[in-house]
Amino acid sequence: MENEKIIVTSALPYANGPIHLGHLSGAYLPADIFVRYKRLTKSDIIYVCGSDEHGVPITITADKEKLTPQDIINRYHESNKAAFAKFGMSFDIYSRTSIPTHHQTAQDFFMSYNNQGILTEKKTLQFYDEKAGMFLPDRYVEGTCPKCGYEEARSDECEKCGDLYDPSELINPKSKISGGTPELKETSHWYFPLGKYQERLEKYINEANEKFNWKDNVLNYCKGWFKDGLKDRAVTRDLDWGVKVPLENADAKVLYVWFEAVLGYISATKELFKEKNNPEGWKEYWQNEKTRYIAFIGKDNIVFHTIIFPAMLMAWNDTNDEKFVLPENVPANEFLNFEGKKFSKSRGWGIDVEQFLEIFPADSLRYTLAANLPENKDTDFYWKEFQAKSNSELADILGNFINRTFIFASKHFDEKVPERGELETIDKEMLALISEAPKKIGNLIEKYKIRDAVFEMMSLARAGNKYFNDSEPWVSVKNDKTRTATTVNICLKTIYTLAEVFSPVIPFSSEKIFKMLNVKSADWNEIGKTEFEVGHQLNKSEILFTKIEDKTIDAEILKWSNPATVEEKEEEKFPEITFEDFMKVDLKVAEIIAAENVKRSKKLLKLQVKIGKTERQVVAGIAQSYKPESLVGKKVVMVANLKPAILFGLESQGMILAIEDENGKLNVVEVNNSLNSGLKVR
């Protein structure tokens, strides 16, 4: 569309911890692929993101580390910004909600609502901790959800079922500061009348879906909220960290993070255009009826971007001349799990992006995640699958096709593009695939079907390999060099097309391919049509994808699959525990009655142990320190009440205690052989 502008946002990550792979699959990589593709179509597009730096998650982290919230946000904003850059995220700006521009923007929205009588001040009951002398924000209170019975629910929201409720409905509330039972105490807050906008929101979502085909998971989530009926929501809270409420009688209150964080997209865009020396330029996007606004998020953020933020924008538009655009689409993804379990910062489960990229290249991770995005249901990241994608697809299919083509071009045509001869059917079919692939891939990306688009990209590489094999240039070069020249010419054209269509997914590798081809990236609409001039000089080729060895992956599997690793990580994160916590660990004397190696693993042993009259199976990472037969008959100490885990397809029903010496050797903790198995260790 002429003069069409596009805003793309990704959910603002909390600056209280590192970005992990689950974050990438939810809100960031899909958006980056879409944006990179749209830039290749010459669209007028901006990609906006930044750190969410207010709210209780920040203060909790600060309390644990005995630092200030400012210390925490400064650390994680910079480290996450660097991790995103290393991963290849192409934000136009990665801003933060602690900047003055954001505070002013959020306060402007609040005051506009307040001055127009949209907000209502109400007295309400909130949890108060007498020992701590403070009102307790939601995450400082834990109890049982009144809807689903989840025992680790927050004061007003259940992480498990997603239900929102009044704090007075929480069952068995406990303060996470003092551990005592907080009391409900009266305080005043300002409320946004979300229910007032339900009918308009339903109409907006229905019309947007008819026009732009919203995802079923998003629509179903919204329907659930509408079915229960939207209620007033507090936009302020009693806290000393955040955007101050700009009213005289609200000294100890800040704007609720759910209210001000989404406005970070607008404030970040303002900051972007300040940097461009065009401070009013942001309005050409946010306040332009021709603008398309697409919000990429994970499913845990659906309500904020499909219901709450649109309602806030509607409220502004009702009372102001300069009107904001609403999201055209909110293509939310489901969750990516890690080795079969949900990513969890608090439990130390899941690898951070920074950690990952210290070992493996960004493009291998980008490709693996893109090919397995949780677009319609939760998916899993498995180390073995990552290895297979890297080796069998990137290296063996894409990399191999490029490498063998360049070898022929170098050896038989002096690193120049040879001239085609007369085309045969096989050539015409390959050229047709090259011509058709960009449009097919582009259409899929436009519909946010990134996984399908990635499949089509690799399918083109497979077709290139097949074309090379079926053409048999190693045969034709002996008696028909013109035939070989045609094959090499079309293969180079295929490689150019592959570099283009893959560039939104594996940008670093695509840049290397462009350099090898001695060309620049072209307009997406020209992909598959561009021809090399005969004699075009190629550059030296390089190996694009190095295969990942079994020992490298096995080390990661052992590190992240061994329950001992998770226990150690949690202990590092929470160095102090109470006596009551320690007493929950049931340590028992166990006798090892059988032991054997675990197939395909160099580090794991399968043990059968006896605890009193009970027999159990334990998988232990001690194979490099003990031969199986040497363990039989030993009496050791084990954690008897550890939740079972699956390691290499085997259930482990406990954990054997071992001491690691300075050389990395593990020594199981043995007890006197005269002691009976099943005795409690105190």
KEDREN-144004 format. One line per 2 residues: their letters; for each residue x, y, z of C-alpha. Coordinates in Angstrom, 3 decimals. Layout:
# KEDREN-144004
A> X/Y/Z ~ ...
***
This chain:
# KEDREN-144004
ME> 0.000/0.000/0.000 ~ 1.332/3.446/-0.919
NE> 2.707/5.447/2.054 ~ 2.061/2.462/4.335
KI> 4.109/2.458/7.517 ~ 4.658/-0.520/9.800
IV> 5.445/-0.631/13.510 ~ 6.667/-3.948/14.888
TS> 7.135/-4.417/18.624 ~ 8.369/-7.302/20.719
AL> 7.322/-7.647/24.351 ~ 9.614/-5.703/26.676
PY> 11.630/-8.239/28.709 ~ 12.045/-7.664/32.425
AN> 15.528/-6.421/33.273 ~ 15.829/-8.763/36.247
GP> 17.613/-11.668/34.597 ~ 19.208/-12.870/31.365
IH> 17.315/-13.617/28.160 ~ 16.866/-17.355/27.580
LG> 15.947/-19.465/24.567 ~ 12.259/-19.519/25.502
HL> 12.109/-15.736/25.222 ~ 13.654/-15.859/21.755
SG> 11.070/-18.309/20.421 ~ 8.151/-16.405/21.863
AY> 8.509/-12.739/21.050 ~ 11.852/-11.951/19.442
LP> 13.065/-14.264/16.682 ~ 9.677/-14.406/14.849
AD> 9.506/-10.614/14.890 ~ 13.093/-10.246/13.704
IF> 12.509/-12.632/10.787 ~ 9.343/-10.740/9.819
VR> 11.094/-7.358/10.047 ~ 14.153/-8.469/8.073
YK> 11.862/-9.843/5.371 ~ 9.794/-6.649/5.234
RL> 12.943/-4.542/4.949 ~ 13.920/-6.620/1.910
TK> 10.553/-5.724/0.368 ~ 11.508/-2.032/0.907
SD> 8.704/-1.504/3.432 ~ 8.745/1.576/5.667
II> 9.100/-0.308/8.930 ~ 10.461/0.325/12.428
YV> 11.203/-2.364/14.998 ~ 10.904/-1.221/18.606
CG> 11.798/-2.954/21.858 ~ 13.510/-2.296/25.173
SD> 13.833/-3.302/28.813 ~ 10.867/-3.301/31.191
EH> 12.577/-1.860/34.244 ~ 9.863/-1.309/36.833
GV> 7.651/-3.592/38.854 ~ 8.125/-6.136/41.574
PI> 10.320/-8.652/39.693 ~ 13.035/-5.978/39.703
TI> 12.699/-5.226/43.414 ~ 12.661/-8.924/44.329
TA> 15.918/-9.501/42.456 ~ 17.421/-6.404/44.085
DK> 16.372/-7.618/47.549 ~ 17.913/-11.050/46.969
EK> 21.202/-9.606/45.755 ~ 21.218/-6.793/48.339
LT> 21.519/-4.194/45.582 ~ 19.378/-1.283/44.433
PQ> 16.809/-1.732/41.650 ~ 18.883/0.697/39.564
DI> 21.918/-1.593/39.895 ~ 19.845/-4.543/38.679
IN> 18.304/-2.824/35.661 ~ 21.617/-1.330/34.568
RY> 23.268/-4.736/34.661 ~ 20.592/-6.678/32.835
HE> 19.667/-3.966/30.343 ~ 23.228/-3.845/29.059
SN> 23.848/-7.603/29.157 ~ 20.532/-8.420/27.444
KA> 21.094/-5.721/24.844 ~ 24.492/-7.265/24.077
AF> 23.042/-10.799/23.968 ~ 20.330/-9.688/21.549
AK> 22.939/-8.061/19.303 ~ 25.099/-11.186/19.317
FG> 22.031/-13.257/18.412 ~ 21.398/-10.943/15.460
MS> 18.307/-9.029/16.576 ~ 17.810/-6.028/14.287
FD> 15.949/-3.593/16.538 ~ 15.832/-0.006/15.325
IY> 16.018/0.864/19.005 ~ 16.390/-1.136/22.198
SR> 15.242/1.386/24.778 ~ 14.332/1.197/28.452
TS> 11.419/2.259/30.623 ~ 13.589/4.039/33.199
IP> 14.337/6.940/30.827 ~ 12.670/10.339/31.394
TH> 10.850/10.119/28.045 ~ 9.048/7.005/29.215
HQ> 8.160/8.390/32.638 ~ 6.728/11.505/31.005
TA> 4.770/9.490/28.419 ~ 3.222/7.232/31.063
QD> 2.352/10.189/33.293 ~ 0.787/11.997/30.311
FF> -1.525/9.047/29.679 ~ -2.435/8.819/33.360
MS> -3.181/12.541/33.643 ~ -5.206/12.548/30.416
YN> -7.377/9.750/31.790 ~ -7.629/11.382/35.194
NQ> -8.479/14.845/33.855 ~ -11.172/13.388/31.596
GI> -12.768/11.515/34.474 ~ -11.938/8.092/33.043
LT> -10.161/6.894/36.191 ~ -11.889/6.277/39.498
EK> -10.209/6.548/42.880 ~ -11.293/3.714/45.156
KT> -10.449/2.537/48.625 ~ -9.425/-1.087/48.548
LQ> -7.980/-3.790/50.751 ~ -4.387/-4.790/50.045
FY> -2.074/-7.186/51.845 ~ 0.093/-5.470/54.447
DE> 3.047/-6.992/56.289 ~ 3.187/-5.583/59.827
KA> 6.690/-6.944/60.451 ~ 8.061/-5.363/57.259
GM> 5.934/-2.230/57.693 ~ 4.817/-2.137/54.055
FL> 2.057/-2.986/51.626 ~ 2.931/-6.143/49.730
PD> 2.885/-6.047/45.917 ~ 1.497/-9.138/44.190
RY> 4.748/-11.073/43.874 ~ 5.584/-10.576/47.543
VE> 2.533/-12.630/48.510 ~ 2.058/-16.309/47.790
GT> -0.959/-18.497/48.404 ~ -3.438/-20.926/46.896
CP> -5.345/-19.900/43.773 ~ -9.101/-19.742/44.495
KC> -9.848/-21.057/41.003 ~ -7.442/-23.932/40.263
GY> -5.850/-24.639/43.661 ~ -2.275/-23.858/42.535
EE> -0.318/-23.357/45.759 ~ 2.212/-20.797/44.480
AR> -0.235/-18.201/43.141 ~ 0.422/-14.458/43.538
SD> -1.836/-12.162/45.502 ~ -4.005/-11.180/42.521
EC> -3.008/-13.480/39.638 ~ -2.385/-17.196/39.148
EK> 0.590/-17.988/36.934 ~ -0.733/-21.506/36.279
CG> -4.330/-20.862/35.132 ~ -4.039/-17.159/34.296
DL> -6.981/-16.177/36.491 ~ -7.184/-12.701/38.034
YD> -8.929/-12.247/41.369 ~ -9.242/-9.871/44.282
PS> -6.446/-10.311/46.874 ~ -9.072/-11.101/49.504
EL> -9.898/-14.290/47.562 ~ -6.373/-15.751/47.847
IN> -6.309/-18.818/50.106 ~ -3.633/-19.162/52.828
PK> -1.660/-16.005/51.901 ~ 1.946/-15.754/53.101
SK> 4.366/-12.820/52.956 ~ 7.527/-13.671/51.025
IS> 9.380/-11.072/53.095 ~ 8.641/-12.174/56.667
GG> 6.980/-15.538/56.047 ~ 4.027/-14.487/58.176
TP> 0.375/-14.152/57.273 ~ -0.245/-10.616/55.975
EL> -3.374/-8.710/56.877 ~ -5.678/-6.864/54.495
KE> -5.392/-3.126/55.056 ~ -7.197/-0.227/53.406
TS> -5.431/1.917/50.822 ~ -6.495/4.107/47.898
HW> -5.830/3.417/44.218 ~ -6.927/4.671/40.825
YF> -8.783/2.251/38.578 ~ -9.175/1.997/34.809
PL> -12.725/0.955/33.738 ~ -11.729/-1.975/31.523
GK> -15.251/-3.404/31.532 ~ -16.547/-0.235/29.898
YQ> -14.596/-1.131/26.759 ~ -15.531/-4.817/26.481
ER> -18.100/-4.416/23.714 ~ -15.769/-2.236/21.650
LE> -12.861/-4.602/22.235 ~ -14.881/-7.603/21.079
KY> -15.898/-5.730/17.934 ~ -12.308/-4.594/17.319
IN> -10.914/-8.124/17.666 ~ -13.634/-9.673/15.496
EA> -13.052/-7.137/12.720 ~ -9.271/-7.470/12.954
NE> -9.585/-11.236/12.782 ~ -11.836/-11.097/9.709
KF> -9.380/-8.817/7.950 ~ -6.015/-10.077/9.192
NW> -6.720/-13.669/10.323 ~ -5.636/-13.719/13.963
KD> -4.253/-16.928/15.431 ~ -6.712/-19.289/17.125
NV> -4.754/-19.393/20.380 ~ -4.998/-15.609/20.654
LN> -8.721/-15.510/19.836 ~ -9.530/-18.288/22.300
YC> -7.610/-16.551/25.047 ~ -9.513/-13.314/24.437
KG> -12.858/-15.125/24.375 ~ -12.066/-16.581/27.797
WF> -11.529/-13.115/29.219 ~ -14.676/-11.764/27.607
KD> -16.710/-14.702/28.876 ~ -15.703/-13.953/32.463
GL> -16.401/-10.241/31.921 ~ -13.783/-7.482/32.069
KD> -13.450/-5.660/35.377 ~ -11.916/-2.416/36.599
RA> -8.162/-2.673/37.074 ~ -5.978/-0.648/39.414
VT> -3.418/1.474/37.574 ~ -1.476/2.440/40.712
RD> 0.144/0.557/43.532 ~ 1.962/1.153/46.816
LD> 5.627/0.840/45.879 ~ 8.677/3.054/45.844
WG> 10.138/1.799/42.539 ~ 8.507/2.877/39.299
VK> 6.885/5.802/37.525 ~ 5.583/8.170/40.185
VP> 1.864/8.963/40.176 ~ 1.802/12.686/39.251
LE> -0.746/13.767/41.878 ~ -0.215/15.616/45.133
NA> -1.941/13.009/47.295 ~ -0.017/10.060/45.871
DA> 3.539/10.430/47.182 ~ 4.052/6.750/47.998
KV> 2.443/5.388/44.841 ~ 3.680/4.458/41.383
LY> 1.946/3.515/38.157 ~ 1.240/-0.211/37.968
VW> 3.743/-1.830/35.616 ~ 0.993/-3.455/33.517
FE> -0.260/0.052/32.761 ~ 2.991/1.824/31.982
AV> 5.113/-0.942/30.430 ~ 3.083/-1.215/27.189
LG> 3.511/2.529/26.769 ~ 7.222/1.761/26.474
YI> 6.652/1.024/22.798 ~ 5.529/4.619/22.286
SA> 8.237/6.170/24.457 ~ 10.920/4.068/22.732
TK> 9.708/5.304/19.349 ~ 9.888/8.878/20.635
EL> 13.463/8.200/21.739 ~ 14.287/6.699/18.333
FK> 13.183/9.822/16.490 ~ 14.981/12.071/18.958
EK> 18.137/10.230/17.924 ~ 17.199/10.919/14.301
NN> 16.878/14.652/15.120 ~ 13.193/14.453/14.245
PE> 11.448/14.616/17.663 ~ 7.947/14.681/16.149
GW> 8.652/11.899/13.647 ~ 7.190/9.216/15.936
KE> 3.730/10.613/15.252 ~ 4.030/9.667/11.563
YW> 3.869/6.048/12.728 ~ 1.807/5.884/15.931
QN> -0.704/8.547/14.945 ~ -1.142/7.690/11.258
EK> -4.290/5.781/10.266 ~ -2.368/4.073/7.444
TR> 0.122/2.512/9.874 ~ 0.112/-1.243/10.431
YI> 1.009/-2.137/14.016 ~ 2.019/-5.747/14.720
AF> 2.824/-6.841/18.283 ~ 4.909/-10.016/18.670
IG> 4.575/-11.606/22.114 ~ 4.508/-14.873/24.031
KD> 1.164/-16.269/25.132 ~ 1.629/-15.018/28.700
NI> 1.308/-11.459/27.388 ~ -1.812/-11.892/25.235
VF> -4.210/-10.060/27.540 ~ -2.007/-6.978/27.762
HT> -1.675/-6.562/23.991 ~ -5.107/-7.624/22.766
II> -7.328/-6.220/25.516 ~ -5.608/-3.852/27.945
FP> -3.343/-1.834/25.611 ~ -6.062/-1.465/22.928
AM> -8.512/-0.317/25.625 ~ -5.976/2.244/26.844
LM> -5.505/3.535/23.295 ~ -9.279/3.663/22.765
AW> -9.636/5.727/25.950 ~ -6.965/8.151/24.763
ND> -8.461/8.406/21.282 ~ -11.897/9.202/22.726
TN> -10.621/12.349/24.413 ~ -7.681/13.545/22.295
DE> -7.390/14.859/18.743 ~ -4.148/12.991/17.978
KF> -5.245/9.362/17.825 ~ -3.140/6.222/18.134
VL> -3.352/3.145/15.921 ~ -4.434/-0.152/17.468
PE> -2.657/-3.461/16.807 ~ -3.525/-4.941/13.426
NV> -2.375/-8.348/14.623 ~ -0.914/-9.937/17.741
PA> 0.705/-13.184/16.512 ~ 1.451/-14.633/19.939
NE> 3.475/-17.827/20.210 ~ 3.065/-20.589/22.763
FL> 5.951/-21.647/25.046 ~ 9.245/-23.293/24.168
NF> 10.240/-25.850/26.799 ~ 13.801/-26.948/27.524
EG> 14.518/-30.681/27.440 ~ 10.862/-31.374/28.225
KK> 10.462/-28.904/31.107 ~ 9.335/-25.293/31.286
FS> 12.039/-22.629/31.347 ~ 12.301/-21.204/34.855
KS> 14.596/-18.404/36.006 ~ 13.834/-19.042/39.664
RG> 14.620/-22.760/39.423 ~ 17.730/-22.236/37.305
WG> 16.312/-24.372/34.501 ~ 17.088/-23.300/30.949
ID> 20.109/-21.983/29.138 ~ 20.635/-18.276/28.662
VE> 21.342/-16.813/25.231 ~ 24.676/-15.440/26.383
QF> 25.769/-18.850/27.685 ~ 24.623/-20.568/24.513
LE> 26.440/-18.222/22.150 ~ 29.701/-18.702/24.005
IF> 29.681/-22.267/22.669 ~ 27.627/-22.298/19.465
PA> 27.114/-19.887/16.539 ~ 24.070/-17.626/16.481
DS> 22.806/-18.796/13.089 ~ 22.659/-22.443/14.152
LR> 20.493/-21.415/17.089 ~ 18.363/-19.055/14.972
YT> 17.718/-21.776/12.398 ~ 16.890/-24.467/14.964
LA> 14.497/-22.222/16.864 ~ 12.870/-20.901/13.688
AN> 12.286/-24.412/12.377 ~ 10.628/-25.364/15.678
LP> 8.754/-22.228/16.734 ~ 5.819/-22.833/19.119
EN> 3.388/-21.105/16.765 ~ 0.299/-23.159/17.619
KD> 1.347/-25.303/20.571 ~ 4.212/-25.636/23.027
TD> 7.381/-27.115/21.553 ~ 10.659/-28.315/23.062
FY> 14.316/-27.536/22.610 ~ 16.401/-30.695/22.751
WK> 20.183/-30.744/22.451 ~ 20.136/-33.698/20.069
EF> 17.628/-31.989/17.805 ~ 19.792/-28.857/17.786
QA> 22.762/-30.992/16.764 ~ 20.719/-32.705/14.035
KS> 19.440/-29.417/12.618 ~ 22.942/-27.963/12.607
NS> 24.666/-30.993/11.128 ~ 22.086/-32.685/8.917
EL> 20.408/-29.587/7.516 ~ 22.655/-26.534/7.738
AD> 25.934/-28.385/7.170 ~ 24.943/-31.430/5.076
IL> 22.249/-29.828/2.922 ~ 22.771/-26.072/2.641
GN> 26.483/-25.893/3.400 ~ 27.363/-28.959/1.342
FI> 25.488/-27.694/-1.724 ~ 27.278/-24.345/-1.581
NR> 30.673/-25.909/-0.975 ~ 30.546/-28.421/-3.840
TF> 29.286/-25.757/-6.272 ~ 32.151/-23.433/-5.401
IF> 34.664/-26.259/-5.720 ~ 33.498/-26.861/-9.310
AS> 33.430/-23.147/-10.124 ~ 36.941/-22.728/-8.764
KH> 38.498/-25.849/-10.248 ~ 36.942/-25.768/-13.721
FD> 35.965/-22.118/-14.345 ~ 38.670/-20.073/-12.588
EK> 36.273/-18.826/-9.875 ~ 34.091/-17.136/-12.481
VP> 30.430/-17.589/-13.375 ~ 30.340/-19.691/-16.583
ER> 27.900/-19.167/-19.416 ~ 24.865/-21.422/-19.707
GE> 24.363/-23.640/-22.682 ~ 21.102/-24.960/-24.032
LE> 18.633/-25.678/-21.218 ~ 17.369/-29.168/-20.621
TI> 14.216/-30.122/-18.720 ~ 16.126/-30.566/-15.456
DK> 17.506/-27.030/-15.783 ~ 14.129/-25.484/-16.532
EM> 12.582/-27.227/-13.544 ~ 15.301/-25.927/-11.230
LA> 14.978/-22.390/-12.575 ~ 11.217/-22.576/-12.056
LI> 11.755/-23.558/-8.409 ~ 14.176/-20.659/-7.954
SE> 11.631/-18.274/-9.417 ~ 8.669/-19.544/-7.382
AP> 10.318/-20.017/-3.976 ~ 10.669/-16.344/-2.888
KK> 6.988/-15.588/-3.414 ~ 5.898/-18.754/-1.602
IG> 8.251/-18.050/1.305 ~ 7.263/-14.383/1.462
NL> 3.554/-15.223/1.584 ~ 4.151/-17.561/4.520
IE> 6.132/-14.939/6.450 ~ 3.382/-12.390/5.773
KY> 0.954/-14.814/7.446 ~ 3.359/-15.321/10.407
KI> 3.885/-18.965/9.417 ~ 7.606/-18.798/10.031
RD> 8.101/-22.540/10.521 ~ 6.541/-23.300/7.152
AV> 8.642/-20.581/5.531 ~ 11.834/-22.079/6.983
FE> 10.806/-25.505/5.703 ~ 10.422/-24.052/2.192
MM> 13.839/-22.399/2.443 ~ 15.539/-25.677/3.267
SL> 13.434/-27.453/0.638 ~ 14.997/-25.180/-1.974
AR> 18.447/-26.137/-0.693 ~ 17.465/-29.812/-0.914
AG> 16.299/-29.242/-4.483 ~ 19.639/-27.601/-5.263
NK> 21.504/-30.632/-3.945 ~ 19.290/-32.975/-5.943
YF> 19.775/-30.905/-9.087 ~ 23.557/-31.030/-8.611
ND> 23.497/-34.811/-8.074 ~ 21.143/-35.521/-10.965
SE> 23.178/-33.294/-13.315 ~ 26.377/-35.214/-12.463
PW> 28.830/-32.431/-13.328 ~ 31.736/-34.686/-12.323
VS> 30.758/-36.826/-15.334 ~ 29.872/-34.084/-17.823
VK> 33.082/-32.140/-17.145 ~ 35.026/-34.947/-18.845
ND> 33.267/-34.701/-22.209 ~ 30.741/-31.812/-22.178
KT> 32.061/-28.749/-20.386 ~ 29.173/-26.618/-21.684
RT> 26.785/-28.927/-19.873 ~ 28.888/-28.561/-16.717
AT> 28.897/-24.781/-17.157 ~ 25.097/-24.760/-17.288
TV> 24.890/-26.803/-14.102 ~ 27.352/-24.573/-12.240
NI> 25.665/-21.388/-13.490 ~ 22.238/-22.511/-12.264
CL> 23.680/-23.761/-8.965 ~ 25.287/-20.357/-8.356
KT> 21.964/-18.676/-9.140 ~ 20.320/-21.041/-6.657
IY> 22.909/-20.131/-4.026 ~ 22.231/-16.425/-4.592
TL> 18.521/-17.084/-4.097 ~ 19.187/-19.181/-0.993
AE> 21.347/-16.428/0.513 ~ 18.482/-13.981/-0.017
VF> 15.583/-16.065/1.263 ~ 17.591/-17.392/4.230
SP> 18.878/-13.947/5.235 ~ 15.994/-13.173/7.651
VI> 16.730/-16.436/9.472 ~ 20.529/-16.838/9.298
PF> 21.756/-13.285/8.553 ~ 25.398/-13.854/9.489
SS> 25.738/-16.833/7.165 ~ 23.882/-15.081/4.361
EK> 26.330/-12.184/4.555 ~ 29.190/-14.653/4.160
IF> 27.481/-16.183/1.124 ~ 26.985/-12.750/-0.460
KM> 30.696/-12.086/0.084 ~ 31.629/-15.428/-1.489
LN> 29.392/-14.646/-4.466 ~ 30.789/-11.090/-4.605
VK> 27.265/-9.579/-4.661 ~ 24.995/-7.509/-2.441
SA> 21.556/-8.351/-1.125 ~ 18.766/-7.441/-3.558
DW> 15.112/-6.405/-3.299 ~ 12.986/-9.410/-2.304
NE> 10.832/-8.948/-5.405 ~ 13.924/-9.432/-7.565
IG> 15.071/-12.610/-5.843 ~ 15.192/-15.513/-8.254
KT> 15.210/-13.172/-11.254 ~ 18.686/-11.685/-10.929
EF> 21.228/-13.145/-13.364 ~ 24.991/-13.132/-13.012
EV> 26.976/-11.600/-15.819 ~ 29.033/-14.227/-17.584
GH> 32.528/-14.088/-16.165 ~ 31.406/-12.498/-12.886
QL> 34.298/-12.913/-10.454 ~ 33.606/-15.032/-7.367
NK> 35.520/-14.738/-4.114 ~ 37.149/-17.524/-2.163
SE> 34.684/-19.877/-0.513 ~ 34.674/-20.846/3.152
IL> 33.061/-23.545/5.242 ~ 29.850/-21.969/6.533
FT> 28.703/-24.542/9.073 ~ 31.035/-26.664/11.199
KI> 29.511/-29.881/12.456 ~ 28.856/-30.169/16.170
ED> 30.575/-33.204/17.666 ~ 28.811/-35.759/19.848
KT> 31.110/-35.073/22.790 ~ 30.152/-31.393/22.764
ID> 26.439/-32.159/22.831 ~ 26.828/-35.000/25.331
AE> 28.544/-32.573/27.703 ~ 25.580/-30.199/27.480
IL> 23.064/-33.021/27.898 ~ 24.817/-34.234/31.024
KW> 25.129/-30.720/32.408 ~ 21.452/-29.911/31.954
SN> 19.866/-33.325/32.385 ~ 21.589/-34.330/35.609
PA> 19.419/-33.458/38.619 ~ 22.596/-32.665/40.532
TV> 23.294/-29.801/38.140 ~ 19.909/-28.214/38.755
EE> 20.298/-28.620/42.500 ~ 23.709/-26.941/42.332
KE> 22.340/-24.076/40.225 ~ 19.498/-23.493/42.673
EE> 21.918/-23.528/45.579 ~ 24.083/-20.940/43.846
KF> 21.040/-18.740/43.293 ~ 19.739/-19.198/46.859
PE> 22.875/-19.631/48.988 ~ 20.948/-19.460/52.282
IT> 18.210/-21.872/53.315 ~ 16.311/-22.248/56.561
FE> 16.590/-25.221/58.883 ~ 13.037/-26.144/57.880
DF> 14.101/-26.192/54.223 ~ 17.005/-28.514/54.996
MK> 14.770/-30.857/56.967 ~ 12.604/-31.364/53.872
VD> 15.507/-33.269/52.268 ~ 15.196/-36.959/53.108
LK> 18.722/-38.420/53.180 ~ 18.899/-42.188/53.494
VA> 21.514/-44.939/53.480 ~ 21.153/-46.910/50.236
EI> 22.849/-50.138/49.140 ~ 23.837/-50.432/45.472
IA> 22.726/-53.894/44.379 ~ 23.295/-53.588/40.601
AE> 25.019/-51.179/38.192 ~ 25.438/-50.922/34.445
NV> 26.429/-48.389/31.803 ~ 23.764/-46.311/30.063
KR> 23.755/-46.839/26.311 ~ 24.991/-43.888/24.219
SK> 26.252/-42.065/27.315 ~ 29.847/-41.883/28.478
KL> 28.975/-40.346/31.835 ~ 25.843/-42.029/33.141
LK> 25.386/-45.272/35.089 ~ 22.066/-46.981/35.809
LQ> 22.001/-48.131/39.423 ~ 19.565/-50.346/41.294
VK> 19.574/-49.413/44.974 ~ 17.923/-50.821/48.052
IG> 16.517/-48.513/50.765 ~ 15.294/-50.738/53.554
KT> 12.830/-53.067/51.813 ~ 12.319/-50.736/48.830
ER> 14.220/-50.976/45.567 ~ 14.707/-48.014/43.245
QV> 16.441/-47.059/40.017 ~ 18.862/-44.129/40.031
VA> 20.721/-42.658/37.049 ~ 23.985/-41.092/38.213
GI> 26.634/-39.144/36.305 ~ 29.591/-41.080/37.740
AQ> 30.578/-43.409/34.868 ~ 33.893/-41.591/34.309
SY> 34.848/-42.125/37.931 ~ 33.606/-45.672/38.581
KP> 33.289/-48.942/36.719 ~ 29.793/-50.424/37.271
ES> 31.032/-53.594/38.971 ~ 33.082/-51.619/41.532
LV> 29.950/-50.016/42.953 ~ 27.937/-53.142/43.675
GK> 27.692/-53.731/47.429 ~ 28.627/-50.169/48.410
KV> 26.417/-48.341/50.888 ~ 26.008/-44.707/49.958
VM> 23.977/-41.622/50.862 ~ 21.130/-40.650/48.595
VA> 18.343/-38.070/48.433 ~ 15.288/-40.285/48.729
NL> 12.537/-37.722/48.185 ~ 13.853/-36.025/45.032
KP> 11.233/-35.690/42.320 ~ 11.874/-38.357/39.610
AI> 13.582/-37.186/36.406 ~ 14.061/-38.728/32.957
LF> 17.687/-39.035/31.806 ~ 18.428/-40.639/28.439
GL> 14.959/-42.154/28.511 ~ 15.489/-43.710/31.952
ES> 13.655/-42.693/35.104 ~ 15.903/-41.647/37.979
QG> 14.198/-41.973/41.381 ~ 16.683/-40.178/43.572
MI> 20.198/-38.776/43.663 ~ 23.424/-40.273/44.975
LA> 25.608/-37.802/46.861 ~ 29.183/-37.444/45.612
IE> 32.147/-35.175/46.247 ~ 33.981/-33.680/43.266
DE> 37.734/-33.342/43.802 ~ 39.974/-30.677/42.267
NG> 40.550/-32.905/39.207 ~ 36.850/-33.305/38.506
KL> 36.654/-36.901/39.750 ~ 33.457/-37.801/41.612
NV> 33.681/-39.749/44.852 ~ 30.406/-41.166/46.129
VE> 29.719/-40.543/49.805 ~ 30.077/-44.000/51.394
VN> 28.975/-45.085/54.865 ~ 30.089/-47.921/57.119
NS> 29.054/-51.201/55.492 ~ 27.713/-52.484/58.805
LN> 24.907/-49.890/58.729 ~ 21.552/-51.058/57.425
SG> 20.135/-49.541/54.264 ~ 17.166/-47.278/54.866
LK> 18.652/-45.541/57.919 ~ 18.089/-41.783/57.963
VR> 21.090/-39.469/57.563 ~ 20.863/-36.420/59.843
***
